[in-house]
């Protein structure tokens, strides 16, 4: 039996708005626990940063998921997340980074998601729902 387990999650950039969240278990012999988590608007900003610094279809998929569920887009937070990598927000450049994932869309996501949908529909949803044209 495991009495105590720890998980290390390395992060390169700072979590700006940690929030304490309580998790319960479906199993009576596993106790509930509380942990600090990143707020969804910060996860969204991190996904934008990830798309602009690496080529992973799952980041595009996750961003679309967050936008479709109505997660707040915070332009200032996006700017701060990009500043760590010395990147300025530019919508046209962001779309080029999105397009770079088209060729790996199905290959990468087929092992993670039953039906990821088409890349073109996902891109259209992101560009329609992402209300960050310019970052102050």
Secondary structure by P-SEA (a helix, b strand, c coil): cccbbbbbbbbcccccbbbbbbbbbcccccccbbbbbbcaaaaaaaaaaaaaccccaaaaaaaaaaaaacccccaaaaaaaaaaacbbbbaaaaaaaaaaacccccccccccccccccaaaaaaaaaaaccccccc
